């Protein structure tokens, strides 16, 4: 057998232990067991927090997308309305009517022409 695993170590490990030795061994490992238990709770808690945070980020992103989509739809409707209004303003008859109704303007006549010397 090799030096690292001798028969003395094997017989010492296999022999029955007294109650005092078992109690002393239990006391030595109590702190280690307690630390491992605390680490386990911390890891499980951290994993739960990360999962909730990841899910809340997804929900928040979905709400932002819905809000952005609504704003885009409103902007497109406003653009269509303004394009329709602009198209109506390009019609000469409607331009003359709006100029006369809203701004009290009239078409220029020959008597309104002034020449600058």
Secondary structure by P-SEA (a helix, b strand, c coil): ccccccaaaaaaaaccccaaaaaaaaaaaaaaaaaaaaaaaaaaaaaaaaaaaaaaaaaaaaaaaaaaaaaaaaaaaaaaaaaaaaaaaacaaaaaaaaaccccccccccccccccc
